[in-house]
Amino acid sequence: MNDLIARLVRSDIRALKAYHVPDSTGMIKLDAMENPHGWPEPVIGEWLAGLAGIALNRYPDPQGQQVQQTLRESMEIPPDMALLLGNGSDELIELLLLSIAKPGRKVLSVDPGFVMYRMIAGIAGLDYVGVPLRPDDFSIDLPALLEAIEREQPALIFLAYPNNPTGNRFDSDDVVRIIEAAPGLVVIDEAYSPFTDCSFLGLLGDWPNLLVLRTLSKMGLAALRLGYLVGPPAWIAEIDKVRLPYNINSLTQYSAAFALRHKPMLDEQARAIRAERQHLLKDLARLDALHPYPSEANFILFRVADGRADAIFHGLKERGILIKNLNGSHPLLQDCLRVTVGLPEENQAFLAALSALTS
Ligand SMILES: Cc1ncc(COP(=O)(O)O)c(C=O)c1O
């Protein structure tokens, strides 16, 4: 069997490791940028009552028309722009890359950036080019990036705005320079839009090569797996051809439309997360031996002194707190850890354990 696998599976696929999600059973879960807030009982009751009406024997609406309409209304999608729904924004990253994939074509982003851009580009057979961010503040090194665009002529550029895993939002003028210099598509990935006041959504249409990618995951609906791509109808129509039929299941379509009708509740949760992020940032800055970076997302990146990132990560885990260890994932992230903003009591438990481990 191994011979057959070696003969049939591409060597670059065999060299990959499947995406690993650590077991978090029973832990305070601060590793995956989830919203920690639940829904009040009456809202859950109303949602459950609606679920009972879904015909599980029927295929879902292939376009998710109702959820598209609700998204348009609640997210202020420019009326002249089209929408494409994905099973998480991860799927939309895949559809974008599959729709332009050709041997020798390049995809460009910044490093450290969202890992899926590199991973899916490789799977689609595209070459990935990562341009390092500035080491001091993780801002874009614009001259280096413009030079890389000129040299590599990328078919597609991804920029996460704010960026994962660093948490900062790039300078909007830098982003505009990149859009204008790009020979191909530029996708602004606004996964963390609930936690910042800045967006390129309202600028769609100003450049023919600009698309905006969003997700409902970080605003509290990670379980539903619903992302959306917004852009000029001609682009969206092409990318839609790569999508498999019925990619958004009926339970997700119903639940997302339901949740978006309660958007004020989700907005209030995002406001609470933003306020808690500022408290957490202040408390982290007070601890000796570590340096937190500013964030416009629902997580904070911090660097620990004396090469102790692995020890602190494991020490937190032993105390029942799961965060993300980025040490070793990229040279610029040496000794870096990333914590998602949780409920106030979760953040307090994290801070207490962290201060015990660093003192
Ligand atoms: C920048 C960025 N884009 C996209 C995603 C994927 O989100 P989802 O597939 O849950 O929509 C993530 C998840 O962490 C992210 O950080």
The ligand as a Tripos MOL2 file, in Angstrom:
@<TRIPOS>MOLECULE
LIG
   16    16     1     0     0
SMALL
NO_CHARGES

@<TRIPOS>ATOM
      1 C1         -6.9830   36.2160    8.6460 C.3       1 LIG1
      2 C2         -7.8910   35.0460    8.6380 C.ar      1 LIG1
      3 N1         -8.6050   34.7740    7.5480 N.ar      1 LIG1
      4 C3         -9.4400   33.7210    7.4890 C.ar      1 LIG1
      5 C4         -9.5900   32.8810    8.5760 C.ar      1 LIG1
      6 C5        -10.4910   31.6830    8.4280 C.3       1 LIG1
      7 O1        -11.6930   31.8470    9.0610 O.3       1 LIG1
      8 P1        -12.9410   30.9060    8.7720 P.3       1 LIG1
      9 O2        -12.5100   29.8150    7.8320 O.co2     1 LIG1
     10 O3        -13.3460   30.4160   10.1090 O.co2     1 LIG1
     11 O4        -13.9700   31.7900    8.1500 O.co2     1 LIG1
     12 C6         -8.8700   33.1210    9.7440 C.ar      1 LIG1
     13 C7         -9.0100   32.2130   10.8960 C.2       1 LIG1
     14 O5         -8.2740   32.2260   11.8340 O.2       1 LIG1
     15 C8         -7.9980   34.2320    9.7770 C.ar      1 LIG1
     16 O6         -7.2500   34.5080   10.8510 O.3       1 LIG1
@<TRIPOS>BOND
     1     1     2 1
     2     2     3 ar
     3     2    15 ar
     4     3     4 ar
     5     4     5 ar
     6     5     6 1
     7     5    12 ar
     8     6     7 1
     9     7     8 1
    10     8     9 2
    11     8    10 1
    12     8    11 1
    13    12    13 1
    14    12    15 ar
    15    13    14 2
    16    15    16 1
@<TRIPOS>SUBSTRUCTURE
     1 LIG1         1 GROUP 0 **** ****
